Amino acid sequence: MNKGTAVVGFILCFLAGVGLMWGVDRGGGGSHSVAAEHGQAKGIYPQGPWSDEAASIPVSSKDPSWGARTAPVTIVIFSDFQCPYCKDNELGTMQTLKEKYGPEKLRLVWKNNPLPMHSKAMPAHVAAQAVFRLAGSEAFWAFNERAFENNRDLSPDNFEVWAAEAGVDAAKFKAAMADNAADRQKVQEDLDLGRRSGVSGTPAFFVNGVFINGNQSVGTFSQEIDRQLKAAEQALAAGTKADELYVKLTNQNKPRDPSAASAQPQPQPPPPKEPPKKPEQDTKTVWKIVPPAGAASRLAGPEPFKKADALVTIVELSDFECPQCGKVAPTVKKILETEKYAGKVRLVWLDNPIPRRPGESAASFALEAMAQKGAPGFWAAHDLLFSKQAALGAAELDKYAAELGDVEVTVDGKKQKLGTDAAKLKDAVQKRRHGDRIYAGQVVADDFQAVGIPQFFINGRRIAGAEELETFTKVIDEELVRAEALLKKDVKPADLYKELVKDGKEPPAFASTLEKKDVGPAPKDAPTKGGDKATVVIQQFSEFEDPYCARAAGVMTQLVETYGDKIKVVWRHRPLPVHKNAVPAAIAAQAVYEQKGSKGFWALHDVLFQNQKALDADAIKKAVSELTLDGKPAGLDLAKWSAAIASDALKKRVEADGEAATKAQIGGAPVFVVNGYYVSGPQSFVRFRRVVDLALKEAAKP
């Protein structure tokens, strides 16, 4: 057992000892407590109002949050819906951290920080605060995601749509927006706190009180989170209560601002004249990064597609839809056009699209152009996509498919039209034909913790983010010297890159990053999909009322579509106590399984997740009575079904799955056991695919 595992084990054991497991303590994806004076619906947050106002960065049940209040690490996020860097952080880095640490170890608390320069930001924050006040944290995070995904289109009409999608009553939301004084006041309070705390831009973060400025990499956050986990372990061992950790650690890390605690209005200090300095990057460490075969590449200089061995190789992990990737694209272009780098520097592109964005479609577009016309096709598509970054939806990509064929490229000194096939481009985007190539880049990103994008490895030396030209050229010039020295030692040009990174730092073996759990064989009466004789079995502990379970259900569907009969997904019931409709929904679905088998269960499974906001007894019965299979009525015996759900037998059957999870020291939902490998939470498709690939490889061994 490694040291990190020991720390986590200690904390989880402590939490289990006081009965605070994920499933009990997370209230639908986050905070469980909302102040009564804010008027939230009674019962959404069963713990009631709470406050950590004594902390140097105060938080309370008036703030949207994700994760357990007793989590040993809290990240307070000061963010702006209209800020592109906040968008990158929220949809990328924070999602990854949630998946990596889970809600038992990590809590996220939201603070509004709309910047004056963003005219649409304040109304969006007021709307988001209203969503939280009316429906709690779960609804807030749903609205938050939609707002960031569409942050170029922040409008009152969209706020109403997104609020309704998040489960907020339309009439109440309209009334809240018409009389928004309380919500606007809360936004202003957050702004004031940010100013007092030294926040001068967005995004900004306090990790147990430790300030992190800007959209930093997952690695930067992880380093501080891991440090705080150790501090939390020591504090717990010294007798600090779990729900007092935040105040203790935050005050240790940052002196308390007396004006924040005073009941009397205090004069606010002026904002700092200069923003806090950005942490210096480690550009010295060499990483042993090897691009997948066939990755798109080009040389610097007038002959980009010439076959030649470069002295410096730049591996770029990027995404066509990412604002920071677009921001750094002109810098990369300058490097490729610098005369002294001609023929000496090679750029290799690896796709790392952020989940839930159009990026994968854009990546498919560029890779299809490469499949048709080689490197000239890819780089022509690359330039076109970045020039059109503001609009990369399906309709726009269809339009660009027609444009791309007329783009002029220079090959072997001759200008010519690219001549790509528009119909094939459209088909490739629609069917995502190049998913394996995209996945290859995502695996590299996952290995090297390069989720925050863009990231560059210059002969293995990492530069994260949209840095200035001078940052790149300094490292490139140093690497030219290092490469030329190796050539003088008779290293062959073809072996140069391999030699330059051979002693580089490697990520740990993927299997070593995974934990194992024994939940025993799946019950014979458990719903399944995929191959009955599959060598890889995914036992999915889940429920129907939790939004993260719904997200994970989509990933399971993707896996079955990708692997077919090679895997089998087994449903295990894990209704969370905080969701009052979870147990009845589980029993209802198991009763359908008894009559119509797995096919009937998965059909109802899809309907229940589609109607997740309405899972009371009448809604469940309606879904069952209207259930169809292959476009025809399912033909369920409703009297038999009603008798089954009224009996104790199915309740005990559902409880048995939960007992198996508890016995394996598994808390919460969704969680997964893939041939023994434990995966906690709604992790990305890439992460699941890597676990499945590992399990398939091991199962194939004699």
C-alpha positions in Angstrom: 0.0 0.0 0.0 1.4 3.4 -0.9 1.5 6.4 1.4 -1.4 8.2 -0.4 -3.6 5.2 -0.1 -2.8 5.0 3.6 -3.9 8.6 4.1 -7.1 8.1 2.2 -7.8 4.9 4.1 -7.4 6.6 7.4 -9.8 9.4 6.5 -12.4 7.1 5.0 -12.2 4.8 8.1 -12.8 7.9 10.3 -15.7 9.1 8.2 -17.2 5.6 8.1 -16.9 5.4 11.9 -19.1 8.4 12.4 -21.6 7.3 9.7 -20.7 9.9 7.0 -20.4 8.0 3.8 -20.9 9.5 0.4 -24.4 8.2 -0.1 -25.6 9.6 3.2 -23.8 12.9 3.1 -24.0 14.4 -0.4 -27.6 15.3 -1.1 -27.6 15.1 -4.9 -24.2 16.0 -5.9 -23.1 18.4 -3.3 -24.2 20.5 -0.4 -27.0 19.1 1.8 -27.8 22.3 3.7 -29.5 25.4 2.7 -30.3 28.2 5.1 -34.0 28.4 5.9 -33.9 32.2 5.5 -33.0 31.6 1.8 -36.3 29.8 1.3 -35.1 26.6 -0.2 -37.5 23.6 -0.2 -37.6 21.8 3.1 -35.9 18.4 2.9 -33.5 19.0 0.0 -30.7 19.5 2.5 -31.6 17.2 5.5 -28.7 18.5 7.7 -30.1 22.0 7.9 -28.3 25.3 7.9 -24.6 25.3 8.7 -21.8 27.8 8.7 -18.0 27.9 8.6 -18.0 31.7 9.0 -15.1 31.4 11.4 -12.8 30.4 8.6 -10.4 32.8 6.9 -12.4 32.2 3.7 -15.9 31.8 5.2 -18.4 29.4 3.6 -21.9 28.3 4.6 -25.1 26.7 3.5 -25.8 29.9 1.6 -23.1 28.8 -1.0 -23.6 26.2 -3.7 -21.4 23.3 -3.0 -20.4 19.8 -4.2 -19.1 17.1 -1.9 -19.4 16.3 1.7 -19.1 19.0 4.3 -16.7 16.7 6.2 -14.4 16.4 3.2 -10.8 17.0 4.3 -10.1 19.4 1.4 -12.3 22.3 0.3 -11.7 24.4 -2.9 -13.5 27.7 -2.8 -14.0 28.8 -6.4 -14.3 32.5 -7.4 -15.5 32.4 -10.9 -17.3 34.3 -13.7 -19.7 32.7 -16.2 -18.5 34.9 -19.1 -14.8 34.3 -18.6 -13.4 31.8 -21.1 -10.7 30.6 -18.6 -13.4 29.9 -16.0 -15.2 27.9 -18.6 -12.1 25.8 -19.3 -11.5 25.3 -15.6 -15.1 24.4 -14.7 -15.7 22.0 -17.6 -12.2 20.5 -17.6 -10.0 20.8 -14.5 -12.7 20.8 -11.8 -14.5 17.9 -13.4 -11.3 15.9 -13.4 -10.6 16.7 -9.8 -14.1 15.6 -8.8 -13.6 12.4 -10.6 -10.1 11.9 -9.2 -10.8 12.6 -5.5 -14.6 12.0 -5.1 -16.9 13.8 -2.7 -15.6 12.0 0.4 -12.2 13.8 0.0 -13.0 16.9 -1.9 -15.6 19.7 -1.5 -16.1 22.5 -4.0 -17.8 25.7 -2.8 -18.9 28.3 -5.4 -18.5 32.1 -4.9 -19.8 34.5 -7.5 -17.2 36.9 -9.0 -18.6 38.5 -12.2 -16.0 40.9 -13.6 -17.1 44.5 -14.6 -15.8 44.0 -18.1 -18.3 41.2 -18.7 -21.7 42.8 -19.3 -23.6 39.5 -19.3 -21.9 38.0 -16.3 -23.9 39.8 -13.4 -27.3 38.7 -14.8 -26.1 35.1 -15.2 -24.8 35.0 -11.6 -28.0 36.4 -10.2 -29.9 33.8 -12.2 -27.7 31.0 -11.0 -28.0 32.2 -7.4 -31.8 32.1 -7.8 -31.6 28.6 -9.1 -29.7 27.6 -6.0 -32.0 29.4 -3.7 -35.1 27.7 -5.2 -33.8 24.2 -5.7 -30.4 23.7 -4.0 -26.9 22.7 -5.1 -27.8 19.9 -7.5 -29.9 22.3 -9.6 -27.2 25.0 -9.3 -24.5 22.7 -10.8 -26.8 21.7 -13.6 -27.4 25.3 -14.4 -23.7 26.1 -14.0 -22.7 23.5 -16.6 -25.2 24.8 -19.1 -24.2 28.4 -18.6 -20.5 27.6 -19.1 -21.2 25.4 -22.1 -23.1 28.3 -23.7 -21.3 31.2 -22.2 -21.3 33.2 -25.4 -25.1 33.2 -25.3 -26.0 34.3 -21.7 -29.5 35.7 -22.1 -32.6 35.9 -19.9 -34.4 33.5 -22.3 -31.7 30.9 -21.9 -31.6 31.4 -18.2 -35.3 30.3 -18.1 -34.6 27.3 -20.2 -31.6 26.2 -18.2 -33.4 26.7 -14.9 -36.3 24.6 -16.1 -33.8 21.9 -17.3 -32.3 22.0 -13.8 -35.7 21.2 -12.2 -36.7 24.7 -11.1 -40.4 25.7 -11.2 -40.7 28.1 -14.2 -43.2 30.5 -12.5 -41.0 30.7 -9.3 -37.9 31.4 -11.3 -39.6 34.2 -13.3 -40.8 35.7 -10.0 -37.3 35.5 -8.6 -35.7 37.2 -11.6 -38.3 40.0 -11.4 -37.6 40.5 -7.7 -33.9 39.7 -7.5 -32.6 41.9 -4.7 -31.7 39.0 -2.3 -29.9 37.1 -5.0 -28.1 40.2 -6.3 -27.1 41.0 -2.7 -25.5 37.5 -2.3 -23.5 38.0 -5.5 -22.3 41.3 -4.2 -21.3 39.7 -0.8 -19.2 37.2 -2.7 -17.6 40.0 -4.7 -16.8 41.8 -1.5 -15.3 38.7 0.1 -13.2 38.2 -3.0 -11.8 41.7 -2.9 -11.0 41.3 0.8 -9.2 38.1 0.1 -7.0 39.4 -2.7 -9.0 38.1 -5.7 -8.4 40.5 -8.6 -9.3 38.2 -11.6 -10.9 35.0 -12.5 -10.8 32.1 -12.0 -9.3 32.2 -8.5 -9.2 29.5 -5.8 -8.5 28.8 -2.2 -7.6 25.2 -1.4 -8.1 25.0 2.4 -7.2 28.7 2.3 -4.1 28.3 0.0 -4.5 30.8 -2.9 -4.2 29.5 -6.5 -4.6 32.1 -9.2 -5.8 31.4 -12.7 -6.7 28.2 -14.6 -3.9 26.1 -13.4 -3.3 22.5 -14.4 -4.8 19.4 -12.7 -1.2 18.6 -11.5 -0.9 22.0 -9.8 -4.2 21.5 -7.9 -3.5 17.9 -7.1 -0.2 18.8 -5.6 -1.9 21.1 -3.1 -4.8 18.8 -2.5 -2.5 15.9 -1.7 -0.6 18.2 0.7 -3.9 19.2 2.4 -5.0 15.6 2.7 -1.9 14.9 4.8 -2.5 18.0 6.9 -6.1 16.8 7.4 -4.9 13.3 8.5 -2.7 14.9 11.1 -5.5 17.2 12.4 -7.9 14.3 12.6 -5.3 12.2 14.5 -4.8 15.1 16.9 -8.6 15.2 17.7 -10.1 17.7 15.3 -13.6 16.8 14.4 -14.3 16.1 10.7 -16.8 19.0 10.4 -14.2 21.4 12.0 -11.4 20.5 9.6 -12.1 23.3 7.1 -12.0 26.1 9.7 -8.9 24.8 11.4 -6.9 24.2 8.2 -8.0 27.3 6.5 -7.1 29.5 9.4 -3.7 27.8 9.6 -3.1 28.5 5.9 -4.3 32.1 5.9 -4.6 34.6 8.7 -8.2 35.7 9.5 -9.3 39.0 8.1 -10.7 40.9 11.1 -13.1 42.9 9.0 -14.8 39.8 7.7 -15.9 38.9 11.3 -16.9 42.3 12.5 -20.6 43.0 12.9 -20.0 46.6 12.1 -19.2 47.8 8.5 -15.5 48.1 8.0 -13.7 50.1 5.3 -12.5 47.7 2.6 -8.9 47.7 1.7 -8.3 48.6 -1.9 -7.7 45.8 -4.4 -4.1 44.8 -4.8 -2.3 46.9 -7.4 -0.9 43.9 -9.0 -2.4 40.4 -9.3 -0.7 37.7 -7.3 2.2 36.2 -9.3 1.5 33.2 -11.3 3.4 30.2 -10.0 6.5 29.4 -12.0 6.2 26.4 -14.2 8.6 23.4 -14.0 10.0 23.5 -17.5 13.2 21.7 -16.5 11.9 18.2 -15.9 12.0 16.0 -18.9 9.0 13.6 -19.4 9.4 10.4 -21.4 6.4 11.2 -23.7 6.1 9.1 -26.9 3.5 10.3 -29.4 1.3 7.5 -30.9 2.3 6.3 -34.4 0.6 8.2 -37.2 0.0 11.4 -35.2 -0.4 14.6 -37.3 2.9 16.5 -37.5 4.6 19.2 -39.5 8.0 20.9 -39.7 8.8 24.5 -39.1 9.7 26.5 -42.2 8.6 26.7 -45.8 8.6 22.9 -46.3 6.2 21.8 -43.5 5.5 18.3 -45.0 9.1 17.4 -45.9 10.3 14.1 -44.4 13.1 15.0 -42.2 14.4 14.4 -38.6 14.0 17.4 -36.4 16.2 18.5 -33.6 13.3 19.6 -31.4 9.9 17.9 -31.2 7.0 19.7 -29.7 4.1 17.5 -28.7 0.9 19.6 -28.3 -2.1 18.2 -26.4 -5.0 20.5 -27.5 -8.6 20.9 -28.4 -10.1 23.0 -31.3 -12.9 24.4 -29.1 -10.8 25.4 -26.1 -10.4 29.2 -25.9 -6.8 29.0 -24.4 -5.8 26.6 -27.3 -7.1 29.2 -29.7 -5.3 32.0 -27.8 -1.9 30.2 -28.1 -2.4 29.1 -31.8 -0.8 32.4 -33.2 2.2 31.8 -30.9 2.6 28.3 -32.2 2.3 29.7 -35.8 5.1 32.2 -35.1 7.4 29.5 -33.9 6.8 27.5 -37.1 7.5 30.6 -39.2 10.7 31.5 -37.4 13.5 31.3 -39.9 16.1 29.8 -37.5 13.8 27.0 -36.6 13.1 26.0 -40.2 13.7 22.2 -40.6 14.8 21.9 -37.0 11.5 22.0 -35.1 8.7 19.6 -35.5 5.2 20.0 -34.1 3.1 16.9 -33.3 -0.6 17.4 -32.5 -2.5 15.1 -30.2 -6.3 15.6 -29.7 -7.5 16.0 -26.1 -11.0 17.3 -26.4 -12.7 18.3 -23.2 -15.8 16.1 -22.4 -19.3 17.5 -23.2 -18.0 19.9 -25.9 -18.1 19.8 -29.7 -14.3 19.3 -29.6 -14.5 15.6 -30.5 -16.5 16.4 -33.6 -14.0 19.1 -34.6 -11.2 16.6 -34.0 -13.0 14.0 -36.2 -13.2 16.6 -38.9 -9.5 17.3 -38.9 -8.6 13.6 -38.7 -10.8 12.8 -41.6 -9.1 15.5 -43.6 -5.8 13.8 -42.8 -7.2 10.4 -43.8 -8.1 11.9 -47.2 -5.2 14.2 -47.9 -2.4 13.4 -45.4 -0.6 16.1 -43.3 -1.6 18.9 -45.7 -5.3 18.0 -45.1 -5.0 17.9 -41.4 -3.2 21.3 -41.0 -5.5 23.0 -43.5 -8.4 21.8 -41.3 -6.5 22.8 -38.2 -6.1 26.4 -39.3 -9.7 26.6 -40.6 -11.2 25.3 -37.3 -9.2 27.7 -35.2 -10.2 30.6 -37.4 -13.9 29.5 -36.9 -13.5 28.6 -33.2 -16.6 30.6 -32.1 -18.9 28.3 -34.0 -18.0 24.6 -34.1 -21.5 23.0 -33.9 -22.7 20.3 -36.3 -24.3 22.7 -38.8 -21.2 24.8 -38.9 -18.9 21.8 -39.4 -21.1 20.7 -42.3 -20.6 24.2 -43.9 -16.8 24.0 -43.3 -16.7 20.6 -45.0 -17.7 22.3 -48.2 -15.2 25.1 -47.7 -12.2 23.0 -46.9 -11.9 21.4 -50.3 -11.3 24.9 -51.8 -8.5 25.8 -49.4 -5.1 26.3 -51.2 -2.1 24.4 -49.8 1.5 24.2 -50.9 2.9 20.7 -51.4 6.4 20.2 -52.8 6.5 23.8 -53.7 3.3 23.8 -55.7 0.1 25.5 -54.8 -3.1 23.5 -55.2 -6.6 23.2 -53.9 -6.9 20.6 -51.1 -9.8 18.8 -52.8 -11.3 17.0 -49.8 -14.5 15.0 -50.1 -17.2 17.0 -48.2 -19.6 14.1 -47.9 -17.0 11.9 -46.3 -16.0 14.7 -43.9 -19.6 15.1 -42.8 -20.0 11.4 -42.4 -16.9 11.1 -40.3 -18.0 13.8 -38.0 -21.5 12.4 -37.6 -20.2 8.8 -36.9 -17.0 9.8 -35.2 -15.0 7.5 -37.3 -11.7 8.5 -35.8 -12.5 7.8 -32.2 -9.5 5.5 -31.8 -7.0 8.2 -32.8 -8.7 10.7 -30.5 -8.6 8.1 -27.7 -4.8 7.6 -28.3 -4.2 11.2 -27.6 -6.5 11.2 -24.5 -4.6 8.2 -23.1 -1.3 10.2 -23.4 -3.0 13.2 -21.7 -4.4 10.9 -18.9 -1.0 9.3 -18.3 0.8 12.7 -18.1 -2.0 14.5 -16.2 -2.4 16.9 -19.1 -6.1 17.4 -18.7 -5.8 21.2 -18.4 -5.2 22.3 -22.0 -3.3 23.3 -24.0 -0.1 21.5 -22.9 3.2 21.2 -24.7 6.1 18.9 -24.3 9.3 20.3 -25.9 11.7 17.4 -26.2 9.8 16.2 -23.1 9.8 19.5 -21.2 6.3 20.6 -20.2 4.8 24.0 -20.8 1.2 24.3 -19.6 -1.3 26.9 -20.9 -1.2 29.7 -23.4 2.2 31.1 -22.4 4.1 33.9 -24.1 6.3 33.3 -27.1 9.4 33.9 -25.0 8.6 31.0 -22.7 8.5 28.7 -25.7 11.6 30.0 -27.5 13.7 29.8 -24.3 13.1 26.1 -24.0 13.4 25.5 -27.7 16.7 27.3 -27.9 18.0 25.3 -25.0 16.9 22.0 -26.6 18.5 22.9 -29.9 21.9 23.1 -28.0 21.2 19.8 -26.3 20.3 18.1 -29.5 23.3 19.4 -31.4 25.6 18.2 -28.7 24.1 14.6 -29.1 24.6 14.8 -32.8 28.3 15.5 -32.2 28.4 12.3 -30.2 27.3 10.4 -33.3 23.7 9.9 -32.3 21.8 9.3 -35.5 19.2 12.0 -36.4 16.5 9.3 -36.5 17.3 8.3 -33.0 17.6 11.8 -31.6 14.2 12.2 -29.9 14.3 8.8 -28.4 17.8 9.6 -26.9 16.6 13.0 -25.7 13.8 11.6 -23.6 15.1 8.2 -22.7 15.9 9.1 -19.1 12.8 11.2 -18.8 10.2 10.9 -16.0 7.5 8.3 -16.7 4.0 8.2 -15.3 3.2 5.2 -13.0 1.8 2.1 -14.7 -1.9 2.6 -15.1 -2.8 -0.5 -13.1 -0.9 0.8 -10.1 -3.2 3.8 -10.0 -6.3 1.7 -9.5 -7.7 0.1 -6.3 -9.3 -3.3 -6.2 -12.5 -4.4 -4.5 -14.1 -7.8 -4.1 -17.9 -7.6 -4.4 -18.3 -11.3 -5.3 -20.0 -12.6 -8.4 -23.0 -10.8 -9.7 -26.4 -12.2 -8.7 -28.1 -14.5 -11.2 -31.2 -12.2 -11.2 -29.3 -9.0 -11.9 -30.0 -7.1 -15.1 -27.2 -7.3 -17.7 -26.3 -5.9 -21.1 -23.5 -6.8 -23.5 -22.0 -10.2 -24.0 -23.3 -13.1 -21.7 -19.9 -14.8 -22.1 -17.8 -11.7 -21.9 -14.4 -11.9 -20.1 -14.8 -8.4 -18.6 -17.7 -7.8 -16.2 -18.6 -4.3 -15.0 -20.7 -4.4 -11.9 -22.5 -1.0 -11.7 -23.7 0.1 -8.3 -26.2 2.8 -9.1 -29.6 4.4 -8.5 -32.2 6.3 -10.6 -32.6 9.7 -8.8 -28.9 10.8 -8.7 -27.8 13.0 -11.6 -24.2 11.6 -11.5 -25.7 8.1 -11.9 -27.5 9.4 -14.9 -24.3 10.7 -16.4 -22.5 7.4 -15.7 -25.4 5.5 -17.4 -24.5 7.3 -20.6 -20.9 6.3 -20.3 -21.9 2.6 -19.8 -24.0 2.9 -23.0 -20.9 4.2 -24.8 -18.8 1.3 -23.5 -21.3 -1.3 -24.7 -21.5 0.4 -28.1 -17.7 0.4 -28.3 -16.9 -3.1 -27.1 -20.1 -5.0 -27.9 -20.0 -8.6 -26.6 -16.5 -8.3 -25.2 -17.9 -6.7 -22.0 -21.0 -7.3 -19.8 -22.5 -4.6 -17.7 -24.4 -5.8 -14.6 -26.7 -3.5 -12.7 -26.5 -3.6 -8.9 -29.0 -1.5 -6.9 -27.5 1.2 -4.6 -30.3 3.7 -3.7 -28.9 6.6 -1.6 -30.8 7.5 1.6 -30.8 11.1 0.7 -33.1 10.4 -2.4 -36.6 9.5 -1.2 -37.7 8.0 -4.6 -34.5 5.9 -5.1 -35.7 2.8 -3.3 -39.2 2.7 -4.9 -37.6 3.2 -8.3 -35.2 0.4 -7.7 -37.9 -2.0 -6.6 -40.1 -1.0 -9.6 -37.3 -1.6 -12.0 -36.5 -5.0 -10.5 -40.1 -6.0 -10.7 -40.1 -5.2 -14.4 -37.0 -7.3 -14.8 -38.8 -10.3 -13.2 -41.4 -10.1 -16.0 -39.4 -8.9 -19.0 -35.8 -9.7 -18.2 -32.9 -7.5 -18.9 -34.4 -6.0 -22.0 -37.4 -4.7 -20.0 -35.2 -3.5 -17.2 -32.9 -1.4 -19.5 -35.9 0.0 -21.3 -37.4 1.3 -18.0 -33.9 2.3 -16.9 -33.7 4.7 -19.8 -37.1 6.1 -19.2 -36.5 6.7 -15.5 -33.3 8.6 -16.1 -35.0 10.7 -18.8 -37.6 11.7 -16.3 -35.3 11.8 -13.3 -36.9 15.0 -11.9 -40.2 13.3 -11.5 -39.9 9.9 -9.8 -42.8 9.8 -7.4 -45.0 6.7 -7.2 -47.5 8.0 -9.8 -44.7 8.9 -12.3 -43.0 5.5 -11.8 -46.3 3.6 -12.3 -47.1 5.7 -15.5 -43.6 4.9 -16.9 -44.1 1.2 -16.3 -47.7 1.1 -17.8 -46.5 3.0 -20.9 -43.2 1.0 -21.3 -42.5 -0.1 -24.9 -40.0 -2.7 -26.3 -39.0 -2.5 -29.9 -41.6 0.2 -30.5 -44.5 -2.0 -29.2 -46.2 -2.1 -25.8 -44.1 -4.1 -23.4 -47.2 -6.2 -22.3 -46.5 -6.1 -18.6 -49.0 -7.7 -16.2 -49.6 -4.6 -14.1 -51.5 -6.4 -11.4 -48.6 -8.8 -11.0 -46.1 -5.9 -11.0 -48.1 -4.0 -8.3 -48.2 -7.1 -6.1 -44.4 -7.5 -6.5 -43.5 -4.0 -5.5 -45.8 -4.3 -2.5 -44.0 -7.4 -1.2 -40.9 -7.5 1.0 -39.1 -9.8 -1.4 -37.9 -7.2 -3.9 -37.0 -4.7 -1.1 -34.7 -7.4 0.4 -33.3 -8.0 -3.1 -32.4 -4.3 -3.5 -31.0 -4.2 0.0 -28.8 -7.3 -0.8 -26.9 -5.3 -3.5 -26.3 -2.5 -1.0 -25.1 -4.9 1.6 -22.6 -6.4 -0.9 -21.2 -2.9 -1.5 -21.0 -2.1 2.2 -19.2 -5.3 2.8 -16.6 -4.3 0.2 -16.3 -0.9 1.9 -17.9 0.9 -1.0 -20.0 4.0 -0.2 -22.2 6.1 -2.4 -23.2 5.8 -6.0 -22.4 5.5 -8.8 -19.5 3.1 -8.3 -18.2 0.4 -10.5 -16.1 -2.8 -10.2 -14.5 -3.9 -13.4 -13.1 -7.4 -13.0 -12.1 -6.3 -9.5 -10.9 -2.8 -10.4 -12.7 -0.2 -8.4 -13.9 3.0 -10.2 -15.6 5.6 -8.0 -18.0 8.2 -9.3 -19.0 9.3 -12.8 -15.6 9.2 -14.4 -14.9 10.0 -18.0 -15.4 7.6 -20.9 -11.7 7.7 -21.5 -11.0 6.6 -17.9 -13.5 3.7 -18.1 -12.1 2.7 -21.5 -8.6 2.4 -20.1 -9.8 0.2 -17.2 -11.7 -2.0 -19.7 -8.7 -2.3 -22.0 -6.5 -3.3 -19.0 -9.1 -5.9 -17.9 -9.4 -7.3 -21.4 -5.6 -7.6 -21.7 -5.3 -9.4 -18.4 -8.2 -11.7 -19.2 -6.5 -12.7 -22.5 -3.4 -13.9 -20.7 -3.1 -17.7 -20.5 
